[in-house]
Amino acid sequence: MMQDVTHKIKSRIVMAKAAFNKKKAFFTSKVDLNLRQELVKRSIWSKALYSAEDWTLQKADLAVLWKFQNLVLQWMEKISWNNGVINEILYIR
């Protein structure tokens, strides 16, 4: 059962990444960051968390979701992973 939830989370994240990539030009544009974040929440996170109310999350599952959230924020701000930006700074912007 636990493996099943982890597999569902990973497959939902793959779908969410594909949805982000379809609209990548907009999500990485110079449009107001708050607007882009709101649209990401409505379009990307709705795909990533579809049927999440049925999931029993483990610590590792939460880590995967946090990692994906930070990755999306980095993509939106065009921050390379090797720039050394810590995750807390992403939420301040």
Biopython code that builds the backbone (N, CA, C, O; Angstrom):
import numpy as np
from Bio.PDB.StructureBuilder import StructureBuilder

atoms = [
    (1, "MET", "N", (0.818, -1.200, 0.000)),
    (1, "MET", "CA", (0.000, 0.000, 0.000)),
    (1, "MET", "C", (0.861, 1.263, 0.000)),
    (1, "MET", "O", (0.578, 2.204, -0.741)),
    (2, "MET", "N", (1.915, 1.290, 0.830)),
    (2, "MET", "CA", (2.784, 2.462, 0.896)),
    (2, "MET", "C", (3.496, 2.682, -0.435)),
    (2, "MET", "O", (3.651, 3.819, -0.881)),
    (3, "GLN", "N", (3.924, 1.601, -1.061)),
    (3, "GLN", "CA", (4.585, 1.705, -2.368)),
    (3, "GLN", "C", (3.619, 2.281, -3.397)),
    (3, "GLN", "O", (4.013, 3.037, -4.285)),
    (4, "ASP", "N", (2.343, 1.908, -3.261)),
    (4, "ASP", "CA", (1.331, 2.374, -4.192)),
    (4, "ASP", "C", (1.172, 3.895, -4.108)),
    (4, "ASP", "O", (1.067, 4.563, -5.137)),
    (5, "VAL", "N", (1.155, 4.444, -2.892)),
    (5, "VAL", "CA", (1.023, 5.890, -2.718)),
    (5, "VAL", "C", (2.247, 6.600, -3.280)),
    (5, "VAL", "O", (2.115, 7.613, -3.965)),
    (6, "THR", "N", (3.426, 6.082, -2.998)),
    (6, "THR", "CA", (4.656, 6.682, -3.520)),
    (6, "THR", "C", (4.648, 6.671, -5.040)),
    (6, "THR", "O", (5.048, 7.649, -5.672)),
    (7, "HIS", "N", (4.199, 5.580, -5.625)),
    (7, "HIS", "CA", (4.111, 5.484, -7.085)),
    (7, "HIS", "C", (3.098, 6.502, -7.628)),
    (7, "HIS", "O", (3.355, 7.145, -8.646)),
    (8, "LYS", "N", (1.958, 6.649, -6.960)),
    (8, "LYS", "CA", (0.950, 7.624, -7.402)),
    (8, "LYS", "C", (1.510, 9.045, -7.355)),
    (8, "LYS", "O", (1.304, 9.833, -8.277)),
    (9, "ILE", "N", (2.218, 9.361, -6.274)),
    (9, "ILE", "CA", (2.779, 10.701, -6.134)),
    (9, "ILE", "C", (3.775, 10.973, -7.253)),
    (9, "ILE", "O", (3.739, 12.031, -7.881)),
    (10, "LYS", "N", (4.640, 10.037, -7.494)),
    (10, "LYS", "CA", (5.648, 10.226, -8.540)),
    (10, "LYS", "C", (5.007, 10.339, -9.921)),
    (10, "LYS", "O", (5.456, 11.139, -10.742)),
    (11, "SER", "N", (3.975, 9.559, -10.188)),
    (11, "SER", "CA", (3.324, 9.648, -11.497)),
    (11, "SER", "C", (2.555, 10.961, -11.642)),
    (11, "SER", "O", (2.498, 11.519, -12.737)),
    (12, "ARG", "N", (1.960, 11.467, -10.551)),
    (12, "ARG", "CA", (1.260, 12.744, -10.602)),
    (12, "ARG", "C", (2.256, 13.888, -10.833)),
    (12, "ARG", "O", (1.952, 14.853, -11.533)),
    (13, "ILE", "N", (3.436, 13.770, -10.241)),
    (13, "ILE", "CA", (4.460, 14.805, -10.434)),
    (13, "ILE", "C", (4.942, 14.815, -11.877)),
    (13, "ILE", "O", (5.200, 15.880, -12.439)),
    (14, "VAL", "N", (5.064, 13.652, -12.473)),
    (14, "VAL", "CA", (5.441, 13.586, -13.890)),
    (14, "VAL", "C", (4.402, 14.308, -14.748)),
    (14, "VAL", "O", (4.757, 15.038, -15.674)),
    (15, "MET", "N", (3.117, 14.102, -14.440)),
    (15, "MET", "CA", (2.053, 14.785, -15.183)),
    (15, "MET", "C", (2.104, 16.296, -14.955)),
    (15, "MET", "O", (1.895, 17.077, -15.884)),
    (16, "ALA", "N", (2.381, 16.698, -13.728)),
    (16, "ALA", "CA", (2.458, 18.122, -13.414)),
    (16, "ALA", "C", (3.648, 18.771, -14.116)),
    (16, "ALA", "O", (3.543, 19.899, -14.598)),
    (17, "LYS", "N", (4.777, 18.068, -14.178)),
    (17, "LYS", "CA", (5.943, 18.596, -14.896)),
    (17, "LYS", "C", (5.622, 18.786, -16.370)),
    (17, "LYS", "O", (6.011, 19.787, -16.971)),
    (18, "ALA", "N", (4.921, 17.835, -16.947)),
    (18, "ALA", "CA", (4.541, 17.947, -18.359)),
    (18, "ALA", "C", (3.622, 19.149, -18.567)),
    (18, "ALA", "O", (3.758, 19.868, -19.557)),
    (19, "ALA", "N", (2.695, 19.371, -17.650)),
    (19, "ALA", "CA", (1.793, 20.522, -17.756)),
    (19, "ALA", "C", (2.571, 21.826, -17.624)),
    (19, "ALA", "O", (2.290, 22.789, -18.338)),
    (20, "PHE", "N", (3.545, 21.866, -16.720)),
    (20, "PHE", "CA", (4.376, 23.065, -16.568)),
    (20, "PHE", "C", (5.145, 23.335, -17.857)),
    (20, "PHE", "O", (5.215, 24.474, -18.319)),
    (21, "ASN", "N", (5.718, 22.287, -18.429)),
    (21, "ASN", "CA", (6.516, 22.456, -19.646)),
    (21, "ASN", "C", (5.686, 22.940, -20.825)),
    (21, "ASN", "O", (6.208, 23.633, -21.698)),
    (22, "LYS", "N", (4.396, 22.588, -20.868)),
    (22, "LYS", "CA", (3.534, 23.066, -21.945)),
    (22, "LYS", "C", (3.352, 24.578, -21.879)),
    (22, "LYS", "O", (3.226, 25.237, -22.911)),
    (23, "LYS", "N", (3.338, 25.121, -20.679)),
    (23, "LYS", "CA", (3.135, 26.559, -20.482)),
    (23, "LYS", "C", (4.380, 27.246, -19.936)),
    (23, "LYS", "O", (4.295, 28.310, -19.323)),
    (24, "LYS", "N", (5.530, 26.633, -20.159)),
    (24, "LYS", "CA", (6.781, 27.124, -19.593)),
    (24, "LYS", "C", (7.075, 28.566, -19.997)),
    (24, "LYS", "O", (7.571, 29.342, -19.180)),
    (25, "ALA", "N", (6.785, 28.932, -21.217)),
    (25, "ALA", "CA", (7.061, 30.290, -21.683)),
    (25, "ALA", "C", (6.323, 31.314, -20.823)),
    (25, "ALA", "O", (6.867, 32.375, -20.516)),
    (26, "PHE", "N", (5.101, 31.002, -20.439)),
    (26, "PHE", "CA", (4.351, 31.935, -19.597)),
    (26, "PHE", "C", (4.853, 31.907, -18.159)),
    (26, "PHE", "O", (5.072, 32.955, -17.553)),
    (27, "PHE", "N", (5.034, 30.707, -17.615)),
    (27, "PHE", "CA", (5.417, 30.592, -16.205)),
    (27, "PHE", "C", (6.799, 31.164, -15.913)),
    (27, "PHE", "O", (7.094, 31.506, -14.768)),
    (28, "THR", "N", (7.638, 31.270, -16.919)),
    (28, "THR", "CA", (8.971, 31.838, -16.721)),
    (28, "THR", "C", (9.077, 33.256, -17.293)),
    (28, "THR", "O", (10.172, 33.813, -17.377)),
    (29, "SER", "N", (7.953, 33.829, -17.680)),
    (29, "SER", "CA", (7.962, 35.166, -18.281)),
    (29, "SER", "C", (8.097, 36.242, -17.199)),
    (29, "SER", "O", (8.261, 35.938, -16.017)),
    (30, "LYS", "N", (8.026, 37.482, -17.622)),
    (30, "LYS", "CA", (8.159, 38.614, -16.709)),
    (30, "LYS", "C", (6.803, 39.081, -16.178)),
    (30, "LYS", "O", (6.709, 40.151, -15.577)),
    (31, "VAL", "N", (5.768, 38.295, -16.392)),
    (31, "VAL", "CA", (4.457, 38.599, -15.827)),
    (31, "VAL", "C", (4.595, 38.582, -14.306)),
    (31, "VAL", "O", (5.453, 37.880, -13.770)),
    (32, "ASP", "N", (3.771, 39.336, -13.618)),
    (32, "ASP", "CA", (3.821, 39.444, -12.161)),
    (32, "ASP", "C", (3.959, 38.072, -11.502)),
    (32, "ASP", "O", (3.206, 37.146, -11.806)),
    (33, "LEU", "N", (4.922, 37.955, -10.606)),
    (33, "LEU", "CA", (5.218, 36.682, -9.953)),
    (33, "LEU", "C", (4.009, 36.147, -9.186)),
    (33, "LEU", "O", (3.751, 34.944, -9.210)),
    (34, "ASN", "N", (3.276, 37.013, -8.515)),
    (34, "ASN", "CA", (2.105, 36.551, -7.758)),
    (34, "ASN", "C", (1.056, 35.931, -8.676)),
    (34, "ASN", "O", (0.434, 34.928, -8.327)),
    (35, "LEU", "N", (0.862, 36.527, -9.840)),
    (35, "LEU", "CA", (-0.091, 35.970, -10.808)),
    (35, "LEU", "C", (0.384, 34.611, -11.306)),
    (35, "LEU", "O", (-0.394, 33.661, -11.388)),
    (36, "ARG", "N", (1.676, 34.530, -11.638)),
    (36, "ARG", "CA", (2.210, 33.246, -12.111)),
    (36, "ARG", "C", (2.103, 32.183, -11.029)),
    (36, "ARG", "O", (1.760, 31.039, -11.329)),
    (37, "GLN", "N", (2.390, 32.534, -9.774)),
    (37, "GLN", "CA", (2.287, 31.564, -8.689)),
    (37, "GLN", "C", (0.852, 31.099, -8.496)),
    (37, "GLN", "O", (0.609, 29.920, -8.239)),
    (38, "GLU", "N", (-0.092, 32.014, -8.617)),
    (38, "GLU", "CA", (-1.506, 31.643, -8.483)),
    (38, "GLU", "C", (-1.915, 30.684, -9.599)),
    (38, "GLU", "O", (-2.627, 29.711, -9.351)),
    (39, "LEU", "N", (-1.471, 30.952, -10.817)),
    (39, "LEU", "CA", (-1.805, 30.068, -11.930)),
    (39, "LEU", "C", (-1.121, 28.709, -11.808)),
    (39, "LEU", "O", (-1.691, 27.689, -12.194)),
    (40, "VAL", "N", (0.098, 28.692, -11.272)),
    (40, "VAL", "CA", (0.774, 27.415, -11.017)),
    (40, "VAL", "C", (-0.005, 26.621, -9.985)),
    (40, "VAL", "O", (-0.188, 25.412, -10.124)),
    (41, "LYS", "N", (-0.459, 27.311, -8.950)),
    (41, "LYS", "CA", (-1.229, 26.629, -7.908)),
    (41, "LYS", "C", (-2.507, 26.012, -8.489)),
    (41, "LYS", "O", (-2.888, 24.896, -8.136)),
    (42, "ARG", "N", (-3.146, 26.745, -9.368)),
    (42, "ARG", "CA", (-4.418, 26.261, -9.928)),
    (42, "ARG", "C", (-4.242, 25.205, -11.018)),
    (42, "ARG", "O", (-5.065, 24.298, -11.133)),
    (43, "SER", "N", (-3.200, 25.310, -11.803)),
    (43, "SER", "CA", (-3.066, 24.381, -12.924)),
    (43, "SER", "C", (-2.075, 23.248, -12.656)),
    (43, "SER", "O", (-2.373, 22.092, -12.955)),
    (44, "ILE", "N", (-0.920, 23.554, -12.106)),
    (44, "ILE", "CA", (0.118, 22.538, -11.917)),
    (44, "ILE", "C", (-0.139, 21.733, -10.646)),
    (44, "ILE", "O", (-0.123, 20.503, -10.668)),
    (45, "TRP", "N", (-0.375, 22.437, -9.541)),
    (45, "TRP", "CA", (-0.583, 21.714, -8.279)),
    (45, "TRP", "C", (-1.880, 20.929, -8.267)),
    (45, "TRP", "O", (-1.973, 19.912, -7.580)),
    (46, "SER", "N", (-2.876, 21.371, -9.003)),
    (46, "SER", "CA", (-4.111, 20.585, -9.065)),
    (46, "SER", "C", (-3.856, 19.242, -9.743)),
    (46, "SER", "O", (-4.481, 18.241, -9.394)),
    (47, "LYS", "N", (-2.949, 19.219, -10.702)),
    (47, "LYS", "CA", (-2.579, 17.948, -11.337)),
    (47, "LYS", "C", (-1.711, 17.100, -10.411)),
    (47, "LYS", "O", (-1.887, 15.884, -10.332)),
    (48, "ALA", "N", (-0.785, 17.734, -9.720)),
    (48, "ALA", "CA", (0.124, 16.990, -8.846)),
    (48, "ALA", "C", (-0.600, 16.381, -7.651)),
    (48, "ALA", "O", (-0.237, 15.297, -7.194)),
    (49, "LEU", "N", (-1.611, 17.062, -7.147)),
    (49, "LEU", "CA", (-2.272, 16.606, -5.924)),
    (49, "LEU", "C", (-3.652, 16.006, -6.156)),
    (49, "LEU", "O", (-4.418, 15.814, -5.212)),
    (50, "TYR", "N", (-3.966, 15.712, -7.404)),
    (50, "TYR", "CA", (-5.261, 15.104, -7.693)),
    (50, "TYR", "C", (-5.413, 13.812, -6.905)),
    (50, "TYR", "O", (-4.519, 12.966, -6.932)),
    (51, "SER", "N", (-6.504, 13.648, -6.221)),
    (51, "SER", "CA", (-6.862, 12.493, -5.376)),
    (51, "SER", "C", (-5.970, 12.355, -4.144)),
    (51, "SER", "O", (-5.888, 11.276, -3.558)),
    (52, "ALA", "N", (-5.301, 13.439, -3.748)),
    (52, "ALA", "CA", (-4.401, 13.394, -2.593)),
    (52, "ALA", "C", (-5.142, 13.150, -1.287)),
    (52, "ALA", "O", (-4.544, 12.691, -0.314)),
    (53, "GLU", "N", (-6.420, 13.448, -1.254)),
    (53, "GLU", "CA", (-7.173, 13.222, -0.021)),
    (53, "GLU", "C", (-7.219, 11.739, 0.357)),
    (53, "GLU", "O", (-7.522, 11.402, 1.502)),
    (54, "ASP", "N", (-6.927, 10.867, -0.581)),
    (54, "ASP", "CA", (-6.917, 9.422, -0.323)),
    (54, "ASP", "C", (-5.541, 8.907, 0.079)),
    (54, "ASP", "O", (-5.407, 7.741, 0.451)),
    (55, "TRP", "N", (-4.526, 9.744, 0.012)),
    (55, "TRP", "CA", (-3.162, 9.306, 0.271)),
    (55, "TRP", "C", (-2.844, 9.332, 1.759)),
    (55, "TRP", "O", (-3.250, 10.249, 2.473)),
    (56, "THR", "N", (-2.125, 8.334, 2.214)),
    (56, "THR", "CA", (-1.523, 8.340, 3.543)),
    (56, "THR", "C", (-0.042, 8.601, 3.321)),
    (56, "THR", "O", (0.696, 7.730, 2.859)),
    (57, "LEU", "N", (0.377, 9.811, 3.656)),
    (57, "LEU", "CA", (1.733, 10.235, 3.326)),
    (57, "LEU", "C", (2.740, 9.796, 4.378)),
    (57, "LEU", "O", (2.486, 9.853, 5.581)),
    (58, "GLN", "N", (3.864, 9.367, 3.895)),
    (58, "GLN", "CA", (5.015, 9.069, 4.742)),
    (58, "GLN", "C", (5.976, 10.243, 4.641)),
    (58, "GLN", "O", (5.809, 11.121, 3.794)),
    (59, "LYS", "N", (6.969, 10.254, 5.496)),
    (59, "LYS", "CA", (7.952, 11.344, 5.506)),
    (59, "LYS", "C", (8.646, 11.466, 4.148)),
    (59, "LYS", "O", (8.885, 12.576, 3.671)),
    (60, "ALA", "N", (8.965, 10.351, 3.537)),
    (60, "ALA", "CA", (9.637, 10.369, 2.229)),
    (60, "ALA", "C", (8.720, 10.957, 1.143)),
    (60, "ALA", "O", (9.184, 11.648, 0.236)),
    (61, "ASP", "N", (7.429, 10.676, 1.249)),
    (61, "ASP", "CA", (6.476, 11.224, 0.280)),
    (61, "ASP", "C", (6.392, 12.742, 0.400)),
    (61, "ASP", "O", (6.353, 13.452, -0.606)),
    (62, "LEU", "N", (6.366, 13.232, 1.633)),
    (62, "LEU", "CA", (6.352, 14.679, 1.843)),
    (62, "LEU", "C", (7.608, 15.327, 1.287)),
    (62, "LEU", "O", (7.551, 16.416, 0.716)),
    (63, "ALA", "N", (8.731, 14.666, 1.453)),
    (63, "ALA", "CA", (9.995, 15.191, 0.937)),
    (63, "ALA", "C", (9.949, 15.314, -0.578)),
    (63, "ALA", "O", (10.461, 16.282, -1.139)),
    (64, "VAL", "N", (9.344, 14.346, -1.237)),
    (64, "VAL", "CA", (9.224, 14.386, -2.705)),
    (64, "VAL", "C", (8.351, 15.573, -3.123)),
    (64, "VAL", "O", (8.686, 16.280, -4.073)),
    (65, "LEU", "N", (7.247, 15.794, -2.428)),
    (65, "LEU", "CA", (6.359, 16.914, -2.754)),
    (65, "LEU", "C", (7.033, 18.265, -2.495)),
    (65, "LEU", "O", (6.892, 19.184, -3.302)),
    (66, "TRP", "N", (7.759, 18.397, -1.386)),
    (66, "TRP", "CA", (8.490, 19.637, -1.096)),
    (66, "TRP", "C", (9.559, 19.883, -2.156)),
    (66, "TRP", "O", (9.751, 21.014, -2.602)),
    (67, "LYS", "N", (10.243, 18.837, -2.549)),
    (67, "LYS", "CA", (11.282, 18.974, -3.569)),
    (67, "LYS", "C", (10.673, 19.470, -4.882)),
    (67, "LYS", "O", (11.240, 20.339, -5.545)),
    (68, "PHE", "N", (9.526, 18.920, -5.250)),
    (68, "PHE", "CA", (8.867, 19.349, -6.476)),
    (68, "PHE", "C", (8.426, 20.807, -6.373)),
    (68, "PHE", "O", (8.573, 21.569, -7.329)),
    (69, "GLN", "N", (7.890, 21.197, -5.223)),
    (69, "GLN", "CA", (7.472, 22.577, -5.043)),
    (69, "GLN", "C", (8.660, 23.528, -5.197)),
    (69, "GLN", "O", (8.550, 24.556, -5.865)),
    (70, "ASN", "N", (9.770, 23.197, -4.594)),
    (70, "ASN", "CA", (10.961, 24.036, -4.713)),
    (70, "ASN", "C", (11.476, 24.069, -6.146)),
    (70, "ASN", "O", (11.944, 25.105, -6.618)),
    (71, "LEU", "N", (11.392, 22.955, -6.825)),
    (71, "LEU", "CA", (11.823, 22.883, -8.211)),
    (71, "LEU", "C", (10.985, 23.797, -9.092)),
    (71, "LEU", "O", (11.521, 24.500, -9.948)),
    (72, "VAL", "N", (9.677, 23.790, -8.889)),
    (72, "VAL", "CA", (8.793, 24.658, -9.675)),
    (72, "VAL", "C", (9.122, 26.128, -9.419)),
    (72, "VAL", "O", (9.161, 26.929, -10.353)),
    (73, "LEU", "N", (9.359, 26.482, -8.155)),
    (73, "LEU", "CA", (9.723, 27.866, -7.844)),
    (73, "LEU", "C", (11.042, 28.251, -8.507)),
    (73, "LEU", "O", (11.190, 29.368, -9.003)),
    (74, "GLN", "N", (11.988, 27.332, -8.515)),
    (74, "GLN", "CA", (13.259, 27.613, -9.181)),
    (74, "GLN", "C", (13.068, 27.778, -10.677)),
    (74, "GLN", "O", (13.678, 28.659, -11.284)),
    (75, "TRP", "N", (12.240, 26.954, -11.275)),
    (75, "TRP", "CA", (11.980, 27.085, -12.712)),
    (75, "TRP", "C", (11.355, 28.439, -13.017)),
    (75, "TRP", "O", (11.738, 29.110, -13.975)),
    (76, "MET", "N", (10.386, 28.836, -12.191)),
    (76, "MET", "CA", (9.688, 30.098, -12.434)),
    (76, "MET", "C", (10.638, 31.290, -12.349)),
    (76, "MET", "O", (10.493, 32.255, -13.099)),
    (77, "GLU", "N", (11.586, 31.227, -11.458)),
    (77, "GLU", "CA", (12.534, 32.324, -11.269)),
    (77, "GLU", "C", (13.797, 32.147, -12.107)),
    (77, "GLU", "O", (14.700, 32.982, -12.053)),
    (78, "LYS", "N", (13.864, 31.066, -12.877)),
    (78, "LYS", "CA", (15.022, 30.740, -13.711)),
    (78, "LYS", "C", (16.307, 30.675, -12.881)),
    (78, "LYS", "O", (17.342, 31.228, -13.255)),
    (79, "ILE", "N", (16.206, 29.985, -11.751)),
    (79, "ILE", "CA", (17.349, 29.816, -10.856)),
    (79, "ILE", "C", (17.939, 28.436, -11.110)),
    (79, "ILE", "O", (17.242, 27.427, -11.000)),
    (80, "SER", "N", (19.206, 28.393, -11.447)),
    (80, "SER", "CA", (19.885, 27.130, -11.682)),
    (80, "SER", "C", (20.133, 26.427, -10.358)),
    (80, "SER", "O", (20.336, 27.083, -9.337)),
    (81, "TRP", "N", (20.117, 25.126, -10.363)),
    (81, "TRP", "CA", (20.330, 24.359, -9.133)),
    (81, "TRP", "C", (21.725, 24.579, -8.571)),
    (81, "TRP", "O", (21.937, 24.431, -7.367)),
    (82, "ASN", "N", (22.678, 24.931, -9.426)),
    (82, "ASN", "CA", (24.044, 25.103, -8.951)),
    (82, "ASN", "C", (24.367, 26.532, -8.523)),
    (82, "ASN", "O", (25.529, 26.857, -8.279)),
    (83, "ASN", "N", (23.344, 27.391, -8.431)),
    (83, "ASN", "CA", (23.560, 28.748, -7.937)),
    (83, "ASN", "C", (23.688, 28.798, -6.422)),
    (83, "ASN", "O", (24.100, 29.821, -5.876)),
    (84, "GLY", "N", (23.350, 27.728, -5.740)),
    (84, "GLY", "CA", (23.468, 27.681, -4.290)),
    (84, "GLY", "C", (22.382, 28.442, -3.562)),
    (84, "GLY", "O", (22.587, 28.854, -2.421)),
    (85, "VAL", "N", (21.227, 28.642, -4.188)),
    (85, "VAL", "CA", (20.121, 29.344, -3.541)),
    (85, "VAL", "C", (19.415, 28.363, -2.620)),
    (85, "VAL", "O", (18.979, 27.294, -3.049)),
    (86, "ILE", "N", (19.305, 28.739, -1.339)),
    (86, "ILE", "CA", (18.631, 27.837, -0.401)),
    (86, "ILE", "C", (17.129, 27.983, -0.530)),
    (86, "ILE", "O", (16.631, 29.026, -0.955)),
    (87, "ASN", "N", (16.415, 26.946, -0.166)),
    (87, "ASN", "CA", (14.970, 26.896, -0.386)),
    (87, "ASN", "C", (14.217, 28.002, 0.328)),
    (87, "ASN", "O", (13.214, 28.488, -0.196)),
    (88, "GLU", "N", (14.664, 28.419, 1.510)),
    (88, "GLU", "CA", (13.956, 29.451, 2.254)),
    (88, "GLU", "C", (13.914, 30.773, 1.476)),
    (88, "GLU", "O", (12.946, 31.526, 1.576)),
    (89, "ILE", "N", (14.948, 31.041, 0.719)),
    (89, "ILE", "CA", (14.984, 32.280, -0.064)),
    (89, "ILE", "C", (13.919, 32.272, -1.151)),
    (89, "ILE", "O", (13.411, 33.333, -1.513)),
    (90, "LEU", "N", (13.573, 31.124, -1.671)),
    (90, "LEU", "CA", (12.559, 31.037, -2.721)),
    (90, "LEU", "C", (11.210, 31.529, -2.226)),
    (90, "LEU", "O", (10.434, 32.084, -3.004)),
    (91, "TYR", "N", (10.916, 31.334, -0.944)),
    (91, "TYR", "CA", (9.609, 31.712, -0.410)),
    (91, "TYR", "C", (9.553, 33.179, -0.032)),
    (91, "TYR", "O", (8.465, 33.729, 0.136)),
    (92, "ILE", "N", (10.699, 33.822, 0.104)),
    (92, "ILE", "CA", (10.744, 35.232, 0.459)),
    (92, "ILE", "C", (10.468, 36.101, -0.760)),
    (92, "ILE", "O", (9.892, 37.183, -0.640)),
    (93, "ARG", "N", (10.872, 35.636, -1.913)),
    (93, "ARG", "CA", (10.763, 36.438, -3.139)),
    (93, "ARG", "C", (9.365, 36.793, -3.471)),
    (93, "ARG", "O", (9.119, 37.464, -4.474)),
]
sb = StructureBuilder()
sb.init_structure("model")
sb.init_model(0)
sb.init_chain("A")
sb.init_seg("    ")
for serial, (resi, resn, name, xyz) in enumerate(atoms, 1):
    if name == "N":
        sb.init_residue(resn, " ", resi, " ")
    sb.init_atom(name, np.array(xyz, "f"), 0.0, 1.0, " ", f" {name:<3s}", serial, name[0])
structure = sb.get_structure()
